[in-house]
Amino acid sequence: MPAAVAAAVLLGAAAVPNAATATTVQTVEISGFAFNPAVLNVTAGDTIRFVNHDQEAHTVVAQSGAFTSSGLDTNDQWTVRITKPGKYPYFCSLHPYMKGTIVVRAARGMH
């Protein structure tokens, strides 16, 4: 049975210069009770996919409240698309010692 895939979340949609522009998908692996990589650098508009490989459920929660996933069971995936540049520290609400950061750079042509 395919893994459950949660709906993508779009943040700061007004910052997307051209909706027809293809975006990059970058993956954060959840394994060994850690987010890998712990710091992910992306360009505004990229999609970040989280994949849980642990046998325990995990969540992905931005400290700012900008995004929150539901519980991800083994092999579940969840995606978020962030269009506003900045730093987005996040953690697992079930295991708060699990932390990561998404660093979003402005896309070319954005001011």
Kinemage of the C-alpha trace (Angstrom):
@kinemage 1
@onewidth
@group {chain A} dominant
@subgroup {mainchain}
@vectorlist {calphas} color= white
{ca met a 1} P 0.000 0.000 0.000
{ca pro a 2} L 1.425 3.426 -0.874
{ca ala a 3} L 2.515 5.661 1.975
{ca ala a 4} L 0.076 8.341 3.022
{ca val a 5} L 0.999 11.671 1.514
{ca ala a 6} L -0.253 14.821 3.203
{ca ala a 7} L -1.238 17.849 1.166
{ca ala a 8} L 1.397 20.441 0.369
{ca val a 9} L 1.319 23.723 2.231
{ca leu a 10} L 2.013 26.976 0.391
{ca leu a 11} L 3.493 29.827 2.419
{ca gly a 12} L 3.788 33.381 1.145
{ca ala a 13} L 2.186 32.612 -2.207
{ca ala a 14} L 2.320 36.250 -3.252
{ca ala a 15} L 6.115 35.994 -3.422
{ca val a 16} L 6.061 33.510 -6.337
{ca pro a 17} L 7.248 35.490 -9.395
{ca asn a 18} L 5.848 33.062 -11.968
{ca ala a 19} L 3.544 30.181 -11.052
{ca ala a 20} L 4.504 28.373 -14.278
{ca thr a 21} L 8.152 28.132 -13.173
{ca ala a 22} L 9.152 24.584 -12.241
{ca thr a 23} L 10.295 24.159 -8.658
{ca thr a 24} L 12.881 21.876 -7.173
{ca val a 25} L 11.907 19.163 -4.685
{ca gln a 26} L 14.380 18.640 -1.852
{ca thr a 27} L 14.074 15.823 0.668
{ca val a 28} L 14.621 15.676 4.414
{ca glu a 29} L 14.930 12.089 5.639
{ca ile a 30} L 13.667 11.323 9.142
{ca ser a 31} L 15.806 8.471 10.433
{ca gly a 32} L 17.384 7.533 13.753
{ca phe a 33} L 15.224 10.166 15.495
{ca ala a 34} L 16.906 12.946 13.498
{ca phe a 35} L 16.165 15.180 10.509
{ca asn a 36} L 18.761 14.650 7.776
{ca pro a 37} L 20.058 17.101 6.745
{ca ala a 38} L 19.588 19.096 9.931
{ca val a 39} L 19.976 22.340 7.949
{ca leu a 40} L 18.505 22.475 4.460
{ca asn a 41} L 19.197 25.418 2.142
{ca val a 42} L 16.531 25.967 -0.509
{ca thr a 43} L 15.393 28.646 -2.929
{ca ala a 44} L 12.047 30.373 -2.403
{ca gly a 45} L 9.367 28.302 -4.119
{ca asp a 46} L 11.156 24.974 -3.724
{ca thr a 47} L 9.177 22.078 -2.307
{ca ile a 48} L 10.570 20.295 0.754
{ca arg a 49} L 9.528 16.656 1.181
{ca phe a 50} L 9.862 14.995 4.590
{ca val a 51} L 10.006 11.174 4.601
{ca asn a 52} L 9.807 9.221 7.867
{ca his a 53} L 11.949 6.058 7.848
{ca asp a 54} L 11.702 5.435 11.607
{ca gln a 55} L 9.395 2.867 13.168
{ca glu a 56} L 7.967 5.658 15.365
{ca ala a 57} L 5.646 8.472 14.277
{ca his a 58} L 7.074 11.999 13.902
{ca thr a 59} L 5.785 15.483 13.089
{ca val a 60} L 7.279 18.560 11.453
{ca val a 61} L 6.373 21.790 13.269
{ca ala a 62} L 7.802 25.250 12.537
{ca gln a 63} L 8.705 27.141 15.705
{ca ser a 64} L 6.998 30.199 14.195
{ca gly a 65} L 3.792 28.277 13.490
{ca ala a 66} L 4.293 28.763 9.725
{ca phe a 67} L 3.700 25.050 9.053
{ca thr a 68} L 2.670 21.905 10.914
{ca ser a 69} L 2.404 18.358 9.618
{ca ser a 70} L 0.139 15.683 10.965
{ca gly a 71} L 1.769 12.590 12.473
{ca leu a 72} L 3.910 10.737 9.940
{ca asp a 73} L 4.022 6.975 10.359
{ca thr a 74} L 6.760 4.780 8.884
{ca asn a 75} L 7.386 5.666 5.208
{ca asp a 76} L 4.799 8.467 5.245
{ca gln a 77} L 5.668 11.665 3.393
{ca trp a 78} L 4.661 15.282 3.860
{ca thr a 79} L 5.553 18.285 1.725
{ca val a 80} L 5.729 22.005 2.278
{ca arg a 81} L 6.468 24.757 -0.251
{ca ile a 82} L 7.933 27.925 1.223
{ca thr a 83} L 8.020 31.031 -0.943
{ca lys a 84} L 9.057 33.633 1.644
{ca pro a 85} L 12.839 33.917 2.257
{ca gly a 86} L 14.050 33.444 5.823
{ca lys a 87} L 15.031 30.845 8.410
{ca tyr a 88} L 12.444 28.316 9.500
{ca pro a 89} L 13.558 26.342 12.581
{ca tyr a 90} L 11.359 23.289 13.147
{ca phe a 91} L 11.050 20.296 15.483
{ca cys a 92} L 9.100 17.085 16.067
{ca ser a 93} L 6.297 17.752 18.562
{ca leu a 94} L 6.423 14.105 19.694
{ca his a 95} L 10.213 14.175 20.228
{ca pro a 96} L 11.117 17.871 20.835
{ca tyr a 97} L 14.860 17.163 20.864
{ca met a 98} L 14.583 16.445 17.118
{ca lys a 99} L 15.308 19.793 15.448
{ca gly a 100} L 16.113 21.144 12.029
{ca thr a 101} L 16.178 24.383 10.064
{ca ile a 102} L 15.102 25.294 6.563
{ca val a 103} L 16.960 28.316 5.164
{ca val a 104} L 15.084 29.877 2.251
{ca arg a 105} L 17.000 32.151 -0.141
{ca ala a 106} L 15.240 34.598 -2.456
{ca ala a 107} L 14.692 33.283 -5.959
{ca arg a 108} L 16.375 35.146 -8.803
{ca gly a 109} L 14.339 38.143 -9.775
{ca met a 110} L 12.725 38.486 -6.330
{ca his a 111} L 13.249 41.726 -4.461
